Amino acid sequence: MNNDVLPDFQLDEDEKEILDDYENGRFRFEEVSERIYAAARETLKKNKNINIRINENDLTSIKLIAAREGVPYQTLIGSLIHKYANGQLKEAA
């Protein structure tokens, strides 16, 4: 393994194996299918703006949660809507 490539990094065993495979020509890159590219494009597409009315206390709570998570509150709201729409977030019973 050529340690001159990443002299400042401490690699774990898995990372060392990957680097060794890459340096010795054993690491193969798989072709990414158009279906995966299309799914990625759809995931990143943001094409609708909406206006909603929301309880002030709920919005304050969402802003606090977003701040703790380190994301903008609009991003958090969009993520919650996306997860609910795709069945990843269930309504509490």
Buried (B, 14 or more C-beta within 10 A) or exposed (E): BEEEEEEEEEBEEEEEBBBBEBEEEEEEEEEEEEEEEEEEEEEEEEEEEEEEEEEEEEBEEBBEEBEEEEEEBEEBBBBBEEEEEEEEEEEEE
